[in-house]
Amino acid sequence: MSSWRVNKDGCVDDTCSSRRIRTEDSGHIYCERGHFQGIESADRDEDDFEGASHGRTSRRQKEEKEKVLKHLTGKSAFELYLLCYQLILRKQIWWLVHEKELPAELETIVHDLWALRLQNLPERMSFDSHHDSDSQSQMFSSQSEDTSGETTATDFTIRAVRSVSTPSLVQSLALCYMGIWLLRLPITLGDLIRWVRQGELLYFKAIKEVPREMKDRLPGQYHSQLDPQSQLTAKKLHHAVTATFLLYQKDFKMEFPSLNMPPHLLRCIEELALPIEVYSSVQRLAALLSYDFAYLRDEQRKKLRIVDFPESQLISTIIVAVKLLYPFDGTKRYPHSAEDPSSVVLNWGAWVRARSEYEDHVLNAGKLSYEDAAKVSEMDLLKMSDSMIDDYLDYFDKTWTVDAPHVRDKDADYRLALMDMFPVGQRESTHSNNLNFAELKSQKGRTVQGALKARRTVTREQEHAMNKKIARPGSLYRRHRHAAKLDGYARAFYTAAADYAGLSLQSVVRAVYLTEQKLQVLKEQWEVEALTTAMGAGSVTA
């Protein structure tokens, strides 16, 4: 590896101000910030040095080596990037179909969606197209969601239009999710985030899956596009999905079906280990709130809030139903009859313990995730078990090792045979892959169900006889506007629901608060109508 030297032309990445470059042993040239510059084709002269001999000094003039940068530029570079991007997208779909056993139709749907996407990129490619866009030269950028949970529809539309320039890697996940949505499968954004963080679904170091011949000719700015360095957050993915849905709605007039509520609701109840009584309660609440779980169908709405999205509508309705039936505060509320769904008391302590045990055995299973491996320090290595060290070496091999150039010489066969004796590729997992995840999930549900207790009922006659006010289900209801105000069991459940839905905790808290506000308005309207009816009946009697 050579020392740093000055490059008067600067980095090929327009956003980088570095002027120092270094040539790796492989011949690849990088700036000091890690951006790929090209390949040095000229061989270094090993005899190029200054020597001294018996009092006489001879100096050899160092010749400047000619460097040939083989990366493409302009439209050719962009077309090569699209080919690399398409290859990564195909690998993502292949994994979803073959590893997660999603329908094979997913590949066809995403293929057609990608073909439509390419129609928005004519000026960046060699072929002609009549499609016009005012913002095709703009780079798509993920902007953070407003903390109030609101943003204008115009802002979302502008972001969608600007995204017609260079597809980002997170948008490939959005395309996968859109295909899953069109198939109406009960897969959430939280599933995609979890698969990415565990290193299963291709995202981090995706550029390693690109063939070397294509990668070597790709400019540095496109290298960084296919090699994301920041963690995939719920907010980032949700923004990309929203922008992608808006893009296809606006440019191609696509209409998307509403969320397939029954399987989504059943799966959420199972994943969160909730009593089945939640199912009917959520259905009734959704009908009262007029939630249709449709994706951005109302084009006349001037403002889009977090609760306007179907994922937020579903998870917020579930949380409100749980808070009404099984409050977190432990206050005793007595129903009128044993037929009331709230006559059952959920032991939140048992729920937290059961969920924690399930995550330890199934979600982690002793295996080092990609996200955890990226944070490993020297001290962490000293505390690792043998299996976790194997996981870390797998992560290092998959993430940081570079394939050597294909050079054929007389020693190639010998080196190949020698390396086969010490394989460093993908090893067979030493973990308990035969764990029955379905059985463990059922065990979690049985643990929670076994801790349920019946609440004593108090009829109206009994309450009148006791001559005191009895707390009823739904009373003393607590609302939270900010995630920082959550504590105890409430925070544990909100966090679990947010992780499942693939939304940030603050977004879920905001969606629940807006749903509760809507219910409060409906309640006040019903009270006014009831009072008006009573007054009308009284006047008729008089």
TORMAR-146084 format. One record per residue (C-alpha): residue number from 1; x, y, z; residue in one letter. Coordinates in steps of 0.1 Angstrom, whole numbers, padded with zeros to 4 digits. Layout:
% TORMAR-146084
PT	pos	x	y	z	code
PT	NUM	X	Y	Z	A
...
This chain:
% TORMAR-146084
PT	pos	x	y	z	code
PT	1	0000	0000	0000	M
PT	2	0015	0033	-0010	S
PT	3	0015	0065	0011	S
PT	4	-0009	0094	0007	W
PT	5	-0002	0117	-0022	R
PT	6	-0019	0149	-0035	V
PT	7	-0043	0147	-0064	N
PT	8	-0047	0181	-0080	K
PT	9	-0079	0172	-0097	D
PT	10	-0096	0163	-0064	G
PT	11	-0120	0135	-0057	C
PT	12	-0144	0123	-0084	V
PT	13	-0172	0126	-0059	D
PT	14	-0186	0161	-0062	D
PT	15	-0196	0161	-0025	T
PT	16	-0161	0153	-0014	C
PT	17	-0134	0180	-0009	S
PT	18	-0105	0156	-0004	S
PT	19	-0074	0160	-0025	R
PT	20	-0053	0132	-0011	R
PT	21	-0053	0097	-0027	I
PT	22	-0037	0064	-0020	R
PT	23	-0033	0033	-0041	T
PT	24	-0041	-0001	-0025	E
PT	25	-0021	-0033	-0031	D
PT	26	-0049	-0043	-0055	S
PT	27	-0043	-0013	-0077	G
PT	28	-0075	0005	-0066	H
PT	29	-0072	0042	-0059	I
PT	30	-0092	0057	-0030	Y
PT	31	-0094	0092	-0016	C
PT	32	-0088	0097	0022	E
PT	33	-0126	0095	0027	R
PT	34	-0128	0061	0010	G
PT	35	-0143	0071	-0023	H
PT	36	-0132	0049	-0053	F
PT	37	-0112	0069	-0079	Q
PT	38	-0102	0043	-0104	G
PT	39	-0074	0017	-0111	I
PT	40	-0037	0022	-0116	E
PT	41	-0028	0001	-0146	S
PT	42	0009	0009	-0147	A
PT	43	0032	-0014	-0127	D
PT	44	0054	0001	-0101	R
PT	45	0092	-0001	-0107	D
PT	46	0106	-0020	-0077	E
PT	47	0141	-0007	-0085	D
PT	48	0130	0029	-0082	D
PT	49	0149	0040	-0051	F
PT	50	0177	0062	-0040	E
PT	51	0209	0044	-0031	G
PT	52	0244	0052	-0019	A
PT	53	0277	0035	-0029	S
PT	54	0312	0042	-0015	H
PT	55	0310	0080	-0013	G
PT	56	0294	0086	-0046	R
PT	57	0257	0095	-0046	T
PT	58	0236	0088	-0076	S
PT	59	0201	0101	-0080	R
PT	60	0175	0086	-0103	R
PT	61	0149	0110	-0116	Q
PT	62	0115	0096	-0106	K
PT	63	0092	0093	-0135	E
PT	64	0056	0102	-0130	E
PT	65	0036	0071	-0136	K
PT	66	0007	0074	-0160	E
PT	67	-0025	0064	-0144	K
PT	68	-0054	0052	-0165	V
PT	69	-0088	0056	-0148	L
PT	70	-0111	0030	-0162	K
PT	71	-0143	0042	-0147	H
PT	72	-0171	0053	-0170	L
PT	73	-0186	0088	-0170	T
PT	74	-0218	0105	-0180	G
PT	75	-0247	0084	-0194	K
PT	76	-0226	0053	-0197	S
PT	77	-0217	0055	-0160	A
PT	78	-0254	0060	-0150	F
PT	79	-0265	0031	-0172	E
PT	80	-0239	0008	-0156	L
PT	81	-0252	0020	-0122	Y
PT	82	-0287	0010	-0131	L
PT	83	-0275	-0025	-0142	L
PT	84	-0257	-0029	-0108	C
PT	85	-0288	-0016	-0090	Y
PT	86	-0310	-0040	-0110	Q
PT	87	-0288	-0069	-0101	L
PT	88	-0290	-0061	-0064	I
PT	89	-0328	-0057	-0066	L
PT	90	-0330	-0092	-0083	R
PT	91	-0309	-0107	-0055	K
PT	92	-0332	-0091	-0029	Q
PT	93	-0363	-0106	-0046	I
PT	94	-0346	-0140	-0049	W
PT	95	-0340	-0141	-0012	W
PT	96	-0376	-0131	-0004	L
PT	97	-0390	-0158	-0027	V
PT	98	-0366	-0186	-0019	H
PT	99	-0357	-0180	0017	E
PT	100	-0389	-0165	0031	K
PT	101	-0411	-0185	0007	E
PT	102	-0430	-0155	-0006	L
PT	103	-0450	-0161	-0038	P
PT	104	-0430	-0163	-0070	A
PT	105	-0453	-0137	-0085	E
PT	106	-0434	-0111	-0064	L
PT	107	-0405	-0112	-0089	E
PT	108	-0428	-0104	-0119	T
PT	109	-0445	-0076	-0100	I
PT	110	-0413	-0059	-0089	V
PT	111	-0399	-0064	-0124	H
PT	112	-0429	-0045	-0139	D
PT	113	-0426	-0018	-0112	L
PT	114	-0389	-0014	-0120	W
PT	115	-0397	-0012	-0158	A
PT	116	-0421	0017	-0150	L
PT	117	-0394	0034	-0129	R
PT	118	-0370	0033	-0158	L
PT	119	-0394	0054	-0179	Q
PT	120	-0387	0083	-0156	N
PT	121	-0350	0083	-0165	L
PT	122	-0347	0091	-0202	P
PT	123	-0324	0121	-0201	E
PT	124	-0299	0102	-0181	R
PT	125	-0297	0073	-0205	M
PT	126	-0288	0068	-0241	S
PT	127	-0322	0060	-0256	F
PT	128	-0348	0087	-0263	D
PT	129	-0382	0090	-0246	S
PT	130	-0411	0114	-0247	H
PT	131	-0415	0114	-0210	H
PT	132	-0407	0147	-0194	D
PT	133	-0398	0157	-0159	S
PT	134	-0386	0190	-0145	D
PT	135	-0365	0175	-0117	S
PT	136	-0346	0146	-0132	Q
PT	137	-0312	0160	-0124	S
PT	138	-0319	0163	-0087	Q
PT	139	-0306	0136	-0064	M
PT	140	-0331	0120	-0041	F
PT	141	-0325	0128	-0004	S
PT	142	-0342	0113	0026	S
PT	143	-0353	0142	0049	Q
PT	144	-0363	0136	0084	S
PT	145	-0400	0136	0093	E
PT	146	-0414	0165	0112	D
PT	147	-0416	0158	0149	T
PT	148	-0452	0170	0150	S
PT	149	-0461	0140	0128	G
PT	150	-0475	0163	0100	E
PT	151	-0462	0173	0066	T
PT	152	-0479	0188	0036	T
PT	153	-0490	0167	0007	A
PT	154	-0471	0191	-0015	T
PT	155	-0438	0184	0003	D
PT	156	-0443	0146	-0002	F
PT	157	-0452	0151	-0039	T
PT	158	-0421	0172	-0045	I
PT	159	-0399	0146	-0029	R
PT	160	-0415	0119	-0051	A
PT	161	-0408	0139	-0083	V
PT	162	-0372	0146	-0074	R
PT	163	-0367	0109	-0067	S
PT	164	-0369	0102	-0105	V
PT	165	-0332	0109	-0108	S
PT	166	-0309	0084	-0092	T
PT	167	-0326	0054	-0074	P
PT	168	-0311	0049	-0039	S
PT	169	-0306	0015	-0023	L
PT	170	-0333	0021	0003	V
PT	171	-0358	0026	-0026	Q
PT	172	-0351	-0010	-0037	S
PT	173	-0365	-0021	-0003	L
PT	174	-0395	0002	-0010	A
PT	175	-0400	-0015	-0043	L
PT	176	-0399	-0049	-0026	C
PT	177	-0424	-0037	-0001	Y
PT	178	-0447	-0023	-0028	M
PT	179	-0447	-0057	-0045	G
PT	180	-0455	-0074	-0012	I
PT	181	-0483	-0048	-0007	W
PT	182	-0498	-0055	-0041	L
PT	183	-0498	-0092	-0032	L
PT	184	-0516	-0083	0001	R
PT	185	-0492	-0103	0022	L
PT	186	-0490	-0098	0060	P
PT	187	-0454	-0085	0058	I
PT	188	-0445	-0053	0076	T
PT	189	-0419	-0027	0073	L
PT	190	-0405	-0040	0106	G
PT	191	-0399	-0074	0090	D
PT	192	-0377	-0057	0063	L
PT	193	-0358	-0037	0088	I
PT	194	-0352	-0068	0110	R
PT	195	-0340	-0088	0080	W
PT	196	-0316	-0061	0069	V
PT	197	-0302	-0056	0104	R
PT	198	-0296	-0093	0108	Q
PT	199	-0276	-0092	0075	G
PT	200	-0300	-0116	0057	E
PT	201	-0317	-0093	0032	L
PT	202	-0291	-0076	0010	L
PT	203	-0286	-0039	0018	Y
PT	204	-0253	-0032	0037	F
PT	205	-0222	-0038	0015	K
PT	206	-0245	-0046	-0014	A
PT	207	-0218	-0035	-0038	I
PT	208	-0199	-0067	-0030	K
PT	209	-0226	-0086	-0049	E
PT	210	-0217	-0067	-0080	V
PT	211	-0193	-0085	-0104	P
PT	212	-0158	-0071	-0103	R
PT	213	-0158	-0062	-0140	E
PT	214	-0188	-0039	-0134	M
PT	215	-0177	-0026	-0101	K
PT	216	-0142	-0015	-0114	D
PT	217	-0158	0007	-0140	R
PT	218	-0183	0023	-0117	L
PT	219	-0175	0059	-0106	P
PT	220	-0169	0066	-0070	G
PT	221	-0202	0085	-0064	Q
PT	222	-0221	0054	-0075	Y
PT	223	-0200	0032	-0052	H
PT	224	-0212	0051	-0022	S
PT	225	-0248	0048	-0034	Q
PT	226	-0245	0010	-0033	L
PT	227	-0226	0009	0000	D
PT	228	-0247	0026	0026	P
PT	229	-0228	0035	0058	Q
PT	230	-0256	0046	0081	S
PT	231	-0280	0023	0098	Q
PT	232	-0314	0016	0083	L
PT	233	-0339	0034	0106	T
PT	234	-0377	0030	0106	A
PT	235	-0381	0067	0097	K
PT	236	-0358	0064	0067	K
PT	237	-0375	0034	0053	L
PT	238	-0410	0047	0059	H
PT	239	-0401	0080	0041	H
PT	240	-0387	0060	0011	A
PT	241	-0419	0039	0009	V
PT	242	-0441	0070	0011	T
PT	243	-0421	0088	-0016	A
PT	244	-0422	0056	-0038	T
PT	245	-0459	0052	-0035	F
PT	246	-0465	0088	-0043	L
PT	247	-0442	0086	-0073	L
PT	248	-0462	0057	-0088	Y
PT	249	-0495	0074	-0080	Q
PT	250	-0485	0107	-0095	K
PT	251	-0465	0096	-0126	D
PT	252	-0483	0064	-0135	F
PT	253	-0518	0069	-0120	K
PT	254	-0515	0037	-0101	M
PT	255	-0542	0028	-0075	E
PT	256	-0532	0006	-0046	F
PT	257	-0554	-0018	-0027	P
PT	258	-0561	-0011	0010	S
PT	259	-0542	-0030	0036	L
PT	260	-0554	-0066	0040	N
PT	261	-0565	-0061	0075	M
PT	262	-0576	-0096	0087	P
PT	263	-0543	-0114	0082	P
PT	264	-0523	-0084	0093	H
PT	265	-0544	-0081	0125	L
PT	266	-0542	-0118	0133	L
PT	267	-0505	-0118	0128	R
PT	268	-0500	-0087	0150	C
PT	269	-0521	-0103	0178	I
PT	270	-0499	-0134	0175	E
PT	271	-0466	-0116	0174	E
PT	272	-0475	-0094	0203	L
PT	273	-0490	-0123	0223	A
PT	274	-0524	-0105	0228	L
PT	275	-0557	-0121	0238	P
PT	276	-0580	-0129	0208	I
PT	277	-0606	-0104	0222	E
PT	278	-0585	-0077	0207	V
PT	279	-0595	-0087	0172	Y
PT	280	-0632	-0078	0174	S
PT	281	-0624	-0047	0195	S
PT	282	-0600	-0034	0168	V
PT	283	-0626	-0040	0141	Q
PT	284	-0653	-0020	0160	R
PT	285	-0629	0008	0166	L
PT	286	-0618	0010	0130	A
PT	287	-0654	0012	0119	A
PT	288	-0661	0040	0144	L
PT	289	-0630	0059	0133	L
PT	290	-0638	0054	0095	S
PT	291	-0603	0039	0090	Y
PT	292	-0601	0022	0056	D
PT	293	-0564	0014	0058	F
PT	294	-0559	0027	0022	A
PT	295	-0526	0041	0011	Y
PT	296	-0529	0078	0003	L
PT	297	-0562	0074	-0016	R
PT	298	-0575	0109	-0006	D
PT	299	-0559	0133	-0030	E
PT	300	-0579	0162	-0018	Q
PT	301	-0564	0162	0017	R
PT	302	-0541	0192	0022	K
PT	303	-0521	0177	0050	K
PT	304	-0508	0142	0055	L
PT	305	-0503	0132	0091	R
PT	306	-0487	0101	0104	I
PT	307	-0521	0086	0112	V
PT	308	-0531	0089	0076	D
PT	309	-0510	0060	0066	F
PT	310	-0524	0025	0068	P
PT	311	-0496	0010	0089	E
PT	312	-0500	0037	0115	S
PT	313	-0538	0034	0115	Q
PT	314	-0537	-0003	0122	L
PT	315	-0510	-0003	0150	I
PT	316	-0526	0028	0166	S
PT	317	-0560	0012	0167	T
PT	318	-0546	-0020	0182	I
PT	319	-0528	0000	0209	I
PT	320	-0560	0020	0218	V
PT	321	-0579	-0013	0220	A
PT	322	-0553	-0028	0243	V
PT	323	-0553	0003	0265	K
PT	324	-0591	0002	0268	L
PT	325	-0593	-0036	0276	L
PT	326	-0560	-0041	0295	Y
PT	327	-0547	-0008	0310	P
PT	328	-0510	-0006	0320	F
PT	329	-0515	0012	0353	D
PT	330	-0528	-0017	0374	G
PT	331	-0559	0002	0386	T
PT	332	-0588	-0021	0392	K
PT	333	-0618	-0014	0369	R
PT	334	-0649	-0035	0373	Y
PT	335	-0670	-0044	0343	P
PT	336	-0708	-0047	0345	H
PT	337	-0709	-0083	0334	S
PT	338	-0686	-0113	0328	A
PT	339	-0694	-0111	0291	E
PT	340	-0675	-0078	0288	D
PT	341	-0641	-0084	0271	P
PT	342	-0624	-0062	0298	S
PT	343	-0635	-0087	0324	S
PT	344	-0601	-0105	0318	V
PT	345	-0570	-0090	0334	V
PT	346	-0538	-0092	0314	L
PT	347	-0507	-0098	0336	N
PT	348	-0483	-0073	0320	W
PT	349	-0454	-0086	0341	G
PT	350	-0459	-0121	0326	A
PT	351	-0462	-0105	0291	W
PT	352	-0429	-0087	0294	V
PT	353	-0411	-0119	0307	R
PT	354	-0426	-0141	0280	A
PT	355	-0417	-0117	0252	R
PT	356	-0381	-0113	0266	S
PT	357	-0376	-0151	0267	E
PT	358	-0390	-0154	0231	Y
PT	359	-0366	-0128	0218	E
PT	360	-0336	-0144	0235	D
PT	361	-0344	-0178	0220	H
PT	362	-0357	-0170	0186	V
PT	363	-0349	-0135	0174	L
PT	364	-0313	-0136	0187	N
PT	365	-0307	-0174	0192	A
PT	366	-0272	-0166	0204	G
PT	367	-0263	-0154	0169	K
PT	368	-0244	-0121	0164	L
PT	369	-0265	-0099	0141	S
PT	370	-0250	-0076	0115	Y
PT	371	-0259	-0045	0135	E
PT	372	-0242	-0058	0166	D
PT	373	-0212	-0070	0147	A
PT	374	-0207	-0035	0132	A
PT	375	-0204	-0022	0168	K
PT	376	-0180	-0048	0181	V
PT	377	-0149	-0034	0199	S
PT	378	-0116	-0050	0210	E
PT	379	-0129	-0056	0245	M
PT	380	-0161	-0072	0232	D
PT	381	-0140	-0098	0214	L
PT	382	-0125	-0110	0246	L
PT	383	-0159	-0118	0260	K
PT	384	-0173	-0136	0230	M
PT	385	-0181	-0173	0229	S
PT	386	-0167	-0195	0201	D
PT	387	-0199	-0194	0181	S
PT	388	-0201	-0156	0183	M
PT	389	-0165	-0153	0171	I
PT	390	-0174	-0175	0142	D
PT	391	-0203	-0151	0135	D
PT	392	-0180	-0121	0137	Y
PT	393	-0156	-0137	0113	L
PT	394	-0184	-0145	0089	D
PT	395	-0195	-0109	0091	Y
PT	396	-0160	-0097	0085	F
PT	397	-0156	-0120	0055	D
PT	398	-0189	-0109	0040	K
PT	399	-0183	-0072	0047	T
PT	400	-0147	-0063	0043	W
PT	401	-0128	-0090	0024	T
PT	402	-0120	-0081	-0013	V
PT	403	-0119	-0107	-0040	D
PT	404	-0085	-0108	-0056	A
PT	405	-0082	-0101	-0094	P
PT	406	-0084	-0131	-0116	H
PT	407	-0047	-0136	-0126	V
PT	408	-0037	-0169	-0140	R
PT	409	-0001	-0179	-0136	D
PT	410	0019	-0211	-0130	K
PT	411	0013	-0210	-0093	D
PT	412	-0025	-0205	-0095	A
PT	413	-0034	-0242	-0091	D
PT	414	-0011	-0246	-0061	Y
PT	415	-0025	-0215	-0044	R
PT	416	-0061	-0227	-0051	L
PT	417	-0053	-0261	-0036	A
PT	418	-0037	-0245	-0006	L
PT	419	-0066	-0221	0000	M
PT	420	-0091	-0249	-0002	D
PT	421	-0074	-0264	0029	M
PT	422	-0083	-0232	0049	F
PT	423	-0117	-0221	0036	P
PT	424	-0129	-0187	0047	V
PT	425	-0162	-0186	0029	G
PT	426	-0197	-0191	0042	Q
PT	427	-0197	-0218	0069	R
PT	428	-0225	-0240	0080	E
PT	429	-0243	-0225	0109	S
PT	430	-0234	-0240	0143	T
PT	431	-0266	-0226	0158	H
PT	432	-0298	-0244	0165	S
PT	433	-0314	-0239	0131	N
PT	434	-0338	-0267	0139	N
PT	435	-0355	-0247	0165	L
PT	436	-0392	-0249	0161	N
PT	437	-0400	-0212	0159	F
PT	438	-0437	-0218	0156	A
PT	439	-0437	-0238	0188	E
PT	440	-0417	-0212	0207	L
PT	441	-0442	-0185	0195	K
PT	442	-0471	-0207	0206	S
PT	443	-0453	-0212	0240	Q
PT	444	-0451	-0174	0244	K
PT	445	-0488	-0171	0237	G
PT	446	-0497	-0199	0261	R
PT	447	-0476	-0183	0288	T
PT	448	-0494	-0150	0285	V
PT	449	-0528	-0167	0282	Q
PT	450	-0520	-0188	0313	G
PT	451	-0514	-0156	0333	A
PT	452	-0548	-0142	0325	L
PT	453	-0572	-0137	0354	K
PT	454	-0609	-0129	0357	A
PT	455	-0619	-0096	0371	R
PT	456	-0648	-0094	0396	R
PT	457	-0679	-0078	0381	T
PT	458	-0700	-0051	0398	V
PT	459	-0735	-0045	0384	T
PT	460	-0752	-0011	0385	R
PT	461	-0774	-0023	0413	E
PT	462	-0744	-0034	0434	Q
PT	463	-0727	-0001	0428	E
PT	464	-0759	0018	0439	H
PT	465	-0761	-0004	0470	A
PT	466	-0725	0004	0479	M
PT	467	-0732	0041	0475	N
PT	468	-0698	0049	0459	K
PT	469	-0684	0055	0425	K
PT	470	-0669	0024	0409	I
PT	471	-0641	0027	0383	A
PT	472	-0653	0011	0350	R
PT	473	-0633	-0001	0320	P
PT	474	-0623	0029	0299	G
PT	475	-0622	0053	0328	S
PT	476	-0590	0069	0341	L
PT	477	-0576	0066	0305	Y
PT	478	-0541	0080	0301	R
PT	479	-0529	0096	0269	R
PT	480	-0493	0102	0259	H
PT	481	-0482	0128	0234	R
PT	482	-0445	0123	0235	H
PT	483	-0424	0091	0237	A
PT	484	-0404	0105	0266	A
PT	485	-0435	0104	0288	K
PT	486	-0439	0066	0284	L
PT	487	-0427	0044	0313	D
PT	488	-0431	0009	0326	G
PT	489	-0453	-0015	0308	Y
PT	490	-0467	0012	0285	A
PT	491	-0432	0019	0271	R
PT	492	-0425	-0018	0267	A
PT	493	-0457	-0024	0247	F
PT	494	-0454	0007	0226	Y
PT	495	-0418	-0002	0218	T
PT	496	-0428	-0038	0208	A
PT	497	-0456	-0025	0186	A
PT	498	-0434	0001	0169	A
PT	499	-0407	-0026	0162	D
PT	500	-0434	-0049	0147	Y
PT	501	-0449	-0022	0125	A
PT	502	-0415	-0008	0114	G
PT	503	-0422	0027	0126	L
PT	504	-0403	0049	0150	S
PT	505	-0415	0050	0186	L
PT	506	-0424	0087	0184	Q
PT	507	-0444	0082	0152	S
PT	508	-0464	0054	0169	V
PT	509	-0470	0076	0200	V
PT	510	-0481	0104	0177	R
PT	511	-0505	0082	0157	A
PT	512	-0520	0068	0189	V
PT	513	-0525	0103	0203	Y
PT	514	-0543	0114	0171	L
PT	515	-0565	0084	0171	T
PT	516	-0574	0090	0207	E
PT	517	-0582	0127	0198	Q
PT	518	-0605	0115	0171	K
PT	519	-0623	0092	0195	L
PT	520	-0627	0120	0220	Q
PT	521	-0643	0142	0193	V
PT	522	-0667	0114	0184	L
PT	523	-0676	0109	0221	K
PT	524	-0684	0146	0226	E
PT	525	-0706	0145	0194	Q
PT	526	-0725	0115	0208	W
PT	527	-0730	0132	0241	E
PT	528	-0743	0163	0224	V
PT	529	-0766	0142	0202	E
PT	530	-0779	0123	0233	A
PT	531	-0785	0155	0252	L
PT	532	-0803	0171	0222	T
PT	533	-0825	0140	0219	T
PT	534	-0833	0139	0256	A
PT	535	-0842	0176	0255	M
PT	536	-0864	0171	0225	G
PT	537	-0882	0142	0241	A
PT	538	-0887	0163	0273	G
PT	539	-0903	0192	0253	S
PT	540	-0927	0168	0235	V
PT	541	-0938	0153	0268	T
PT	542	-0944	0187	0283	A
